[in-house]
């Protein structure tokens, strides 16, 4: 393969230094060409890293299986390594840089013997955009290389940019021996460096994703006055042809990807709405010269969860993954295609499960539990360009203007379907207190509230109290701050039945949000924020909800909200004196409004 000589002295020296530590047999530079990609795929198939799928039915698609002990992000082995523990905050695991480097070097030493070290120059965001950042990942995994070629902009254009702009994030990864006791995901914000060792799972090893695009980028963004957020970006083309863009943050299992590429419901189709997907996971946002907030999706692919993806929940994603996709930890069917729980079609009567074992429906393990065909966190990595709703603005260097920011959680009996924050500061409070309740399908006490501020609690690369302060400060710098909303698709009635159908029907709520941004409709003030003044402000054409559902969806039980204040106070106290006084002010204001007697 072609080897490139870069003029970037820091890059050359770093590659040489990492090579001396890891001791690979060979160093290969990734140029991003189709020819090189196809050669890597053939090598990965020959080594057993990839299994080719039925190329007639799934052209360009492959299956990969990870070690059974390596199937998800390892939060407890993920560290922020700053000189002072306080800088990492109570929201992160902390290790001193000195201790972290020493511990990791011992594992990296000689870890690539008998292997190739691949050098992946990549750009998060369009190459050369003022929004974008360059990284270089060194890895001994072809799976990582091929995924990075889907998820990021890789190759010669990045190297050429590095000749002019030498700064880059140093990303080092090795599979080592996949020993969970020697697994570490280390972030060194002050060194602009990420080290990951002992894992082959995408969330731990595609270092441009959560590691760089959120943890390190959030740290850099605070210094440079921009946002790195765990948000989808979607454009909603209105009947008049004008497109408004929103950013939306949800904790896991709340339908972020489905929302990013939804199709309009039958009842609203006659209005001519169209959804444009800009991104489903990460948003980088800057204040432009017009004083408004503009955003890009720094990625070029989707790293999606397979179980539950089907033509009802997300028809656009089903179309996207039909070619050039890498599937991880799903069932291999006899015909060379794949399947997972809640996929389209009949349940296959036989196959090879995600661990490589023969599988049939109804199989049970030694404890009598069902043997799953696909791992619950099984994944697909697929190019953004294949999505039918992919926005034409994805490569625009200045991104898209954000009109609204939407936060959401899974609250079964508390939050209404939608409400609007009174102002930016109140919106930051709403986002900071965002939460979901555990369901029966999740580990832990059912109904227990889990805080996940702005959906960033696992991904903020520094003290989250300072993160909240950064949000407050950014609001003061904007001439046209987006309106902030909270949604809850998961409210239930007294029989634990969902009051709202969700999925495509969520566009009805987004329409009200856009109407509020466009000053088309009035709203009613409540203690928690603004809600629709009249139920018919949400277009229900073609949707036959049971009588009384809308009343229940917008009911605000003051007693329950007052009861939830203690949980907010407990969460805020974790940040001690660092928590911005403005958030305590919002807490007291909410408490006061709730305690007032209704007139």
C-alpha positions in Angstrom: 0.0 0.0 0.0 1.1 3.6 -0.6 3.0 5.2 2.2 2.7 9.0 2.5 5.3 11.3 3.8 3.7 14.2 5.6 5.5 17.5 6.1 3.8 17.8 9.6 6.8 17.2 11.9 4.6 16.7 15.0 2.7 13.9 13.2 5.8 12.2 11.9 7.4 12.3 15.4 4.2 11.0 17.1 3.8 8.1 14.7 7.4 7.1 15.2 7.1 7.4 19.0 3.9 5.3 19.1 5.5 2.7 16.8 8.5 2.3 19.1 6.1 1.6 22.0 3.6 -0.7 20.2 6.2 -2.4 17.9 4.0 -3.1 14.8 5.5 -5.2 12.0 4.4 -2.5 9.5 2.9 1.0 9.2 0.3 1.7 6.6 -1.1 5.1 5.9 -4.8 5.3 5.0 -5.6 7.3 1.9 -9.4 7.0 1.8 -9.5 5.5 -1.7 -12.0 2.9 -2.8 -9.1 0.7 -4.0 -7.6 0.7 -0.5 -10.9 0.1 1.2 -11.6 -3.0 -1.0 -8.1 -4.4 -0.3 -8.7 -3.9 3.5 -12.1 -5.7 3.2 -10.5 -8.7 1.5 -7.7 -8.9 4.1 -10.3 -8.6 6.9 -12.3 -11.4 5.4 -9.2 -13.6 5.1 -8.3 -13.0 8.7 -11.8 -13.7 10.0 -12.5 -10.1 11.2 -15.3 -9.8 8.7 -17.8 -12.2 7.2 -19.1 -11.3 3.8 -22.9 -11.3 3.5 -25.1 -12.2 0.5 -23.8 -9.7 -2.0 -26.9 -10.0 -4.2 -29.2 -9.1 -1.3 -26.8 -6.9 0.7 -24.2 -5.5 -1.6 -21.0 -4.3 0.0 -22.2 -5.5 3.4 -20.2 -7.5 6.1 -20.8 -9.0 9.5 -18.4 -8.6 12.5 -18.5 -10.2 15.9 -16.8 -8.7 18.9 -15.5 -10.6 21.9 -18.5 -11.4 24.2 -16.8 -9.4 27.0 -16.6 -6.4 24.7 -20.1 -5.4 23.5 -20.7 -1.8 24.7 -19.1 1.3 26.0 -17.2 0.6 29.2 -18.2 3.7 31.3 -16.4 2.5 34.4 -13.1 2.2 32.5 -13.4 5.6 30.8 -11.4 8.4 32.4 -10.8 12.1 32.0 -7.2 12.7 32.8 -6.6 16.2 34.0 -3.9 17.5 36.4 -6.6 18.4 39.0 -9.5 16.1 39.8 -11.8 19.0 40.2 -11.5 19.8 36.5 -13.1 16.4 35.6 -16.0 17.0 38.0 -18.3 14.6 39.8 -19.7 13.5 36.4 -16.5 11.8 35.3 -14.1 9.1 36.4 -10.7 10.7 37.0 -7.1 9.6 36.8 -4.0 11.8 36.8 -2.2 12.1 33.5 1.0 10.7 35.0 -0.7 7.6 36.4 -2.8 7.1 33.3 0.1 7.3 30.8 2.1 5.0 33.0 -0.6 2.4 33.3 -1.5 2.5 29.6 2.1 2.3 28.4 2.5 -1.0 30.1 -0.4 -2.4 28.2 0.5 -0.7 24.8 4.1 -1.9 25.0 4.6 -4.5 22.2 0.8 -4.8 21.7 1.1 -4.6 17.9 3.8 -7.2 17.4 2.8 -9.3 14.4 0.2 -6.7 13.4 0.0 -3.6 11.2 -0.3 -0.1 12.6 -2.8 1.8 10.4 -2.5 5.6 10.4 -5.9 7.2 9.8 -5.9 10.9 9.2 -9.6 12.1 9.6 -11.6 15.2 9.8 -14.7 15.7 12.0 -16.7 18.1 9.8 -16.0 19.2 6.3 -12.3 19.5 5.7 -11.2 23.1 6.1 -14.5 24.3 7.7 -14.2 26.7 10.7 -16.4 24.2 12.5 -14.1 21.2 11.9 -11.3 19.5 13.8 -8.6 17.1 12.5 -7.6 13.9 14.2 -5.2 11.0 13.5 -6.0 7.6 14.8 -3.4 4.9 15.0 -4.9 1.4 15.3 -4.1 -2.3 14.7 -7.7 -3.1 13.8 -8.9 -3.2 10.2 -12.5 -3.1 11.6 -11.7 0.3 13.1 -10.2 1.5 9.8 -13.2 0.4 7.8 -15.6 1.9 10.3 -13.7 5.2 10.4 -13.8 5.4 6.6 -17.6 5.3 7.0 -18.0 7.6 10.0 -15.5 10.3 9.1 -13.8 12.1 6.2 -10.6 10.1 5.8 -7.5 10.4 3.5 -5.2 12.7 1.5 -7.3 15.8 1.8 -6.9 15.7 5.5 -3.1 15.1 5.3 -2.9 18.1 2.9 -4.8 20.2 5.4 -2.4 19.1 8.2 0.5 20.5 6.1 -1.1 24.0 6.4 -2.8 23.7 9.8 -0.6 21.4 11.9 -2.8 21.0 15.0 -4.6 17.6 15.4 -6.0 15.3 18.1 -3.7 12.3 18.8 -5.8 9.1 18.9 -4.0 5.8 19.8 -5.8 2.5 19.8 -4.8 -1.1 20.2 -6.8 -4.3 20.5 -4.0 -5.7 22.6 -5.3 -9.0 23.9 -8.9 -7.8 24.6 -8.4 -8.5 28.3 -11.2 -6.7 30.2 -8.8 -6.2 33.1 -6.4 -4.4 30.8 -9.0 -2.2 29.1 -8.8 1.6 29.3 -10.3 4.5 27.5 -8.3 7.6 28.5 -8.9 11.2 27.6 -6.2 13.8 28.1 -8.0 17.1 27.3 -5.0 19.3 28.2 -2.8 17.3 25.7 -5.5 16.9 23.0 -4.9 13.2 23.2 -7.0 10.0 23.5 -5.7 6.5 24.3 -7.9 3.4 24.0 -6.6 -0.1 24.6 -8.0 -3.6 25.2 -11.3 -3.1 23.3 -12.7 -3.7 19.8 -16.2 -2.3 20.4 -17.0 0.7 18.2 -18.0 3.1 21.0 -14.7 2.5 22.7 -12.4 2.5 19.6 -13.9 4.7 16.9 -12.1 7.6 18.6 -13.5 10.3 16.4 -17.0 9.6 17.8 -17.8 10.0 21.5 -14.2 10.3 22.6 -13.2 13.2 20.3 -16.4 14.6 19.0 -18.0 14.9 22.5 -15.6 14.5 25.4 -12.6 16.3 24.0 -14.6 18.6 21.8 -16.8 19.8 24.7 -13.6 20.7 26.6 -12.2 22.6 23.5 -15.6 24.1 22.8 -15.7 25.8 26.2 -12.3 27.3 25.6 -13.2 28.5 22.1 -16.8 29.5 22.8 -18.8 26.8 20.9 -20.9 23.7 21.7 -20.2 20.0 21.2 -23.5 18.3 21.9 -25.1 14.9 21.9 -27.8 16.1 19.6 -29.6 15.2 16.4 -30.0 17.9 13.8 -33.0 17.8 11.5 -34.5 20.1 9.0 -38.3 20.5 8.7 -39.3 21.8 5.3 -42.5 23.7 5.8 -45.3 23.9 3.3 -44.0 27.2 1.9 -40.6 25.5 1.1 -38.7 27.2 3.9 -36.6 24.9 6.0 -36.2 25.3 9.8 -33.6 23.3 11.7 -33.7 22.0 15.2 -31.2 20.3 17.5 -32.6 17.7 19.9 -31.0 15.8 22.8 -32.4 12.6 24.3 -31.0 10.0 26.6 -30.7 6.5 25.2 -33.8 4.6 24.3 -35.8 7.7 23.6 -35.9 7.6 19.8 -33.2 10.1 18.7 -32.3 8.4 15.4 -36.0 7.7 14.6 -36.9 11.3 15.0 -33.9 12.5 12.9 -35.3 10.8 9.8 -39.0 10.4 10.4 -41.5 10.4 7.6 -44.6 12.7 7.9 -47.7 11.0 9.2 -50.6 10.5 6.7 -52.6 13.2 8.3 -50.0 15.9 7.6 -48.8 14.7 4.2 -51.2 17.0 2.4 -49.4 20.0 4.0 -46.2 19.1 2.1 -43.8 18.7 5.0 -40.5 17.0 4.3 -37.8 16.0 6.8 -34.1 16.5 6.1 -31.6 14.6 8.2 -28.5 16.5 9.0 -27.3 14.2 11.8 -28.6 11.7 14.3 -26.1 11.8 17.2 -23.6 14.7 17.4 -23.9 18.4 16.8 -21.2 21.1 16.8 -22.7 24.5 17.1 -21.1 28.0 16.8 -22.4 31.6 17.0 -22.0 33.0 13.5 -21.5 36.7 12.6 -25.3 37.1 12.4 -25.5 36.4 16.2 -27.5 33.2 15.5 -26.5 29.6 16.4 -25.3 27.4 13.5 -24.6 23.7 13.6 -22.9 20.9 11.7 -22.9 17.2 12.0 -19.2 16.3 12.3 -19.8 12.7 11.2 -20.4 11.1 7.8 -22.1 7.9 8.9 -24.5 6.3 11.3 -23.5 4.0 14.2 -26.9 2.7 15.0 -28.5 0.2 17.3 -30.0 -2.7 15.3 -32.7 -4.2 17.6 -36.0 -2.4 17.2 -35.0 -0.9 13.8 -37.7 -1.8 11.3 -40.0 -0.3 8.6 -42.5 0.9 11.2 -40.0 2.6 13.5 -37.6 3.9 10.9 -38.2 3.2 7.3 -35.5 5.5 6.1 -32.9 3.7 8.2 -34.1 0.4 6.8 -33.3 1.7 3.3 -30.0 3.2 4.3 -28.5 -0.1 5.6 -29.3 -2.2 2.6 -25.8 -1.7 1.1 -22.2 -0.8 2.1 -22.9 -1.5 5.8 -20.9 -3.2 8.5 -23.2 -5.1 10.9 -21.9 -6.0 14.4 -23.2 -8.8 16.7 -26.4 -9.6 14.8 -27.8 -13.0 13.7 -26.4 -14.5 10.4 -29.2 -16.2 8.5 -28.7 -19.3 6.3 -29.2 -17.2 3.2 -26.3 -14.9 4.1 -28.5 -12.0 5.3 -28.9 -10.8 8.9 -31.6 -10.4 11.5 -32.2 -9.0 14.9 -35.0 -8.8 17.4 -38.0 -6.7 16.1 -36.5 -6.6 12.5 -38.8 -6.8 9.5 -40.2 -10.2 8.4 -40.7 -13.5 10.1 -38.5 -14.7 12.8 -35.9 -17.0 11.1 -36.1 -20.7 12.1 -32.4 -21.1 12.3 -29.2 -19.1 12.1 -25.8 -18.3 13.7 -26.2 -16.0 16.7 -24.1 -13.0 17.6 -21.6 -15.2 19.5 -21.2 -17.5 16.5 -23.3 -20.4 17.9 -26.2 -22.2 16.2 -29.5 -20.5 17.1 -33.2 -21.4 16.9 -36.3 -19.6 18.2 -37.2 -20.5 21.7 -33.7 -21.5 22.9 -33.0 -20.9 26.6 -29.8 -20.6 28.5 -28.9 -22.5 31.7 -31.0 -20.0 33.8 -34.1 -20.5 31.6 -33.8 -17.1 29.9 -34.3 -16.7 26.1 -31.1 -16.8 24.0 -31.1 -13.7 21.9 -30.2 -13.9 18.2 -28.6 -10.5 18.3 -27.0 -8.7 21.2 -29.3 -5.9 22.6 -26.5 -3.4 21.7 -25.8 -4.9 18.3 -25.0 -2.2 15.7 -24.7 -1.2 12.1 -22.3 1.3 10.6 -23.6 2.8 7.4 -22.8 5.8 5.2 -24.9 9.0 5.7 -25.0 9.5 2.0 -27.3 6.5 1.6 -30.1 7.9 3.8 -33.1 8.8 1.7 -33.7 11.9 3.9 -30.0 13.0 3.9 -29.8 16.8 3.9 -28.0 18.6 1.0 -26.4 20.8 3.7 -24.3 18.1 5.2 -21.1 19.4 3.5 -21.9 23.1 3.9 -19.0 24.6 5.8 -21.2 26.9 7.9 -23.8 24.3 8.6 -27.4 25.2 9.3 -29.1 27.8 11.5 -30.7 26.3 14.6 -34.2 27.7 15.4 -35.1 25.5 18.3 -33.3 23.2 20.8 -35.4 20.3 22.1 -34.7 18.3 25.2 -36.6 15.1 26.1 -36.8 12.2 28.5 -38.9 9.2 29.3 -41.3 10.4 32.0 -44.3 8.1 32.4 -46.4 10.3 34.7 -44.8 13.8 35.0 -43.8 15.9 32.0 -46.4 17.0 29.5 -46.1 16.1 25.8 -44.4 19.4 25.1 -43.6 22.7 26.9 -41.5 25.7 26.0 -38.9 27.3 28.4 -39.6 30.9 29.4 -36.2 32.1 28.2 -32.6 30.8 27.6 -31.7 30.7 31.2 -34.8 28.7 32.1 -34.1 26.5 29.1 -30.6 25.7 30.5 -32.3 24.7 33.8 -34.8 22.5 31.9 -31.9 20.8 30.0 -29.8 20.4 33.2 -32.6 18.6 35.1 -33.5 16.4 32.1 -34.2 12.8 33.2 -35.7 9.5 32.3 -37.3 6.8 34.4 -36.1 3.2 34.4 -38.5 0.7 32.7 -39.0 -2.9 33.4 -36.5 -3.7 30.6 -33.7 -1.8 32.3 -31.4 -2.8 35.1 -32.3 -1.1 38.4 -35.4 -0.1 40.3 -38.4 0.5 38.0 -39.5 4.1 38.0 -36.2 5.3 39.4 -35.3 8.7 37.9 -31.9 8.9 36.1 -30.6 12.4 35.5 -28.8 12.9 32.1 -28.3 16.6 31.7 -28.6 17.6 28.0 -28.0 13.9 27.3 -24.4 14.7 28.0 -23.7 13.2 31.5 -21.6 10.3 30.1 -19.9 12.5 27.4 -19.0 15.9 29.0 -15.2 16.0 29.1 -15.0 18.3 32.1 -16.8 19.4 35.3 -20.4 19.6 34.3 -21.0 22.6 36.6 -18.7 24.5 34.3 -20.6 23.0 31.3 -23.8 24.5 32.6 -22.0 27.9 33.0 -20.8 27.6 29.5 -24.4 27.2 28.3 -25.5 30.2 30.2 -22.6 32.3 28.9 -23.3 31.3 25.3 -26.9 32.4 25.6 -25.7 35.9 26.5 -23.5 36.1 23.4 -26.3 35.3 21.0 -28.5 38.0 19.4 -30.9 35.4 18.2 -30.8 32.4 20.7 -32.9 29.4 19.7 -36.1 28.8 21.7 -35.8 25.8 24.1 -38.4 23.1 24.5 -38.9 19.9 26.4 -40.9 16.9 24.9 -42.0 13.6 26.4 -43.3 11.0 24.0 -43.7 8.4 26.8 -46.4 9.6 29.1 -48.8 6.8 30.3 -52.3 6.6 31.6 -53.5 5.0 34.8 -53.4 1.6 33.0 -49.7 2.1 31.9 -50.8 2.5 28.3 -49.0 5.2 26.2 -51.1 8.3 25.7 -49.2 9.3 22.6 -48.5 7.1 19.5 -45.0 8.6 18.9 -42.9 7.9 15.8 -44.3 9.7 12.7 -46.9 11.4 14.8 -44.2 13.4 16.6 -44.1 15.7 13.7 -47.4 17.2 15.0 -45.5 18.4 18.1 -42.6 19.7 16.1 -45.1 21.7 14.0 -46.3 23.4 17.1 -42.6 24.1 18.1 -42.0 25.7 14.7 -45.2 27.7 15.0 -43.9 29.1 18.3 -40.5 29.9 16.7 -42.4 31.7 13.9 -44.7 33.5 16.3 -47.7 31.9 14.6 -49.5 30.7 17.8 -50.0 31.9 21.3 -49.3 29.7 24.4 -50.5 29.3 27.9 -48.2 30.0 30.8 -47.9 27.3 33.5 -45.5 26.9 36.4 -43.1 24.8 34.3 -43.3 26.7 31.0 -45.5 27.5 28.0 -47.9 24.8 26.7 -50.4 25.0 23.8 -53.1 27.5 24.5 -55.7 25.3 22.9 -55.5 21.6 22.0 -56.4 22.3 18.4 -53.1 24.3 18.2 -51.6 20.8 17.5 -52.9 19.5 14.2 -54.6 16.2 14.9 -55.8 15.6 11.3 -56.0 11.9 10.6 -55.1 10.9 14.2 -57.9 9.4 16.3 -56.7 9.6 19.9 -59.0 8.2 22.6 -61.1 10.9 24.3 -59.3 12.6 27.1 -55.8 11.7 26.0 -54.8 15.3 25.1 -56.0 16.5 28.5 -53.9 13.9 30.2 -50.9 14.6 28.0 -50.9 18.3 29.1 -52.0 17.8 32.7 -49.5 19.3 35.2 -49.8 17.7 38.5 -48.3 20.3 40.9 -48.0 17.8 43.7 -45.9 15.4 41.6 -43.7 18.3 40.4 -43.2 19.5 44.0 -42.3 16.0 44.9 -39.6 16.0 42.2 -37.9 19.1 43.5 -36.0 17.1 46.1 -34.4 15.0 43.4 -33.3 18.1 41.5 -31.8 19.5 44.7 -29.9 16.3 45.4 -28.5 16.3 41.9 -27.5 20.0 42.0 -25.7 19.5 45.3 -23.3 17.0 43.7 -21.6 20.0 42.1 -21.3 21.9 45.4 -20.2 25.5 45.1 -19.4 25.1 41.4 -23.0 25.1 40.3 -24.0 28.4 38.7 -26.1 30.5 41.0 -28.5 31.1 38.1 -29.6 27.4 38.2 -30.3 27.6 41.9 -32.3 30.8 41.1 -34.4 28.8 38.5 -34.9 26.0 41.0 -36.3 28.5 43.6 -38.4 30.2 41.0 -39.9 26.9 39.9 -40.6 26.0 43.6 -42.3 29.3 44.1 -44.5 29.0 41.0 -45.5 25.5 42.0 -46.4 26.4 45.5 -48.6 29.3 44.5 -52.3 28.6 44.8 -54.1 28.5 41.5 -56.4 31.5 41.0 
